[in-house]
């Protein structure tokens, strides 16, 4: 299992708008069409409105690479760019983290139903 993390540095107060972009273009739904996409979350620090992180849990790097290569990954980019406080490289993979220990050990709670 791997975990991925993509950081979004936003203009102040734009975290809800970023969430709406992800919902409008069904970004998480589209990612879940990739076999091996187990869990995706959008999070932000409680006291911040200008930073959002999207964290994913994937079966392996090849599953995540399939998502990176998917043209649907860039849907919504034009709506997202005005929300950002920094330049955005839509081809950037984010950070890939190797999961060393996870509970529960069974992936049943993380994998999609058959």
N, C-alpha and C positions, 0 to 999 in steps of 0.2 A: 504494500500500500504506500502511496505517496500523498503528500498534502501540498497544495499550491496556494500561493498568496499573491494577490494583485492589489497594489495600493493606489488609491485615487486621492490626490490632493486637490481639494475643491475650493471654489470661492466660498466665503462664509455663507452659511445657511442653505447650501445647495444639496445637502445629503438626501432630502426627500425627493428632490427633482431627479437625482441619479437613480434612486429606487424606482421612480416612475418610468424612466427610460428602460430599465431592465424589465419591468413588467410589460410595458407597451410592446417591446420586441420579443418578449418571452425568452429572454436569453437563457435563464436557468432551464426552462422546459426544453429548449433546443439542445443544450449541453447534455441533458439527461437522455437524449436520443442516442448518445454515444455509449456503447457497451463499456462498462467499467467506470462510469461516472456514478459515484456512490452518494455524495452529499455535497451541497453547495450552500454557503451562508454569506450574507452580506452583513457586516458588523461595523460599528463605529464606537469610539470611546464615549462614555456617557456624558462627559463634560465638553465634548467637541462637536462642532457642526461643519468642520471643514476637512475632515479626513474619514474616508470609508475604505474598508478592506473587504475583498471578496476572497473567501477561503474555500477551497475545494478538497474533497477526499476522493481519490481515484485508485482503481485497482492496481495500476502500474503506469509507468511513463508512456508506454505506447498508447494507452487509452487517452491520456492527456494530450499527447502529440496529435492524435486524430482530431481532437477538439481544436487545437491550435491551427491545424490545416483546413478546418471547415470554414468555408466562406461565410457562413451564417454567424460566425463569431463576431464579425465586424458590424453586424446590423446595429443600428442605433448610434454609431460613432458620430455622425453629424449632429445628432441631438445632444450627445454627451460632451463634445468638445467645448461648447460655450460655458459649461459648468466647471471646467477644470481651471486650476490656478497655475498649472504647469503645462509644458509641452507633452504631447501624448504620442507614443509610438505604438500604433495599433498592432504591429507585428511582435511586440515584446511579450515574452512568455510569462513574465512575472517570476516569482521565486518558486523553485521546486524544492520541497523538503522531504527527506526520507523519514518515514515513520519508524521509529525504533521500538516503541512499546505502545500498545493500545488496548483498552478494555472496552467492551467485552472482546474476547479473542475471536468469537464467531463474527463473521461479517453480515449475518442475517439482518441486524438492525440498520446496516448501512447500505446494503445492496437493494436493488430494485426487485419488486416481486416478480416471480416467474410468469 
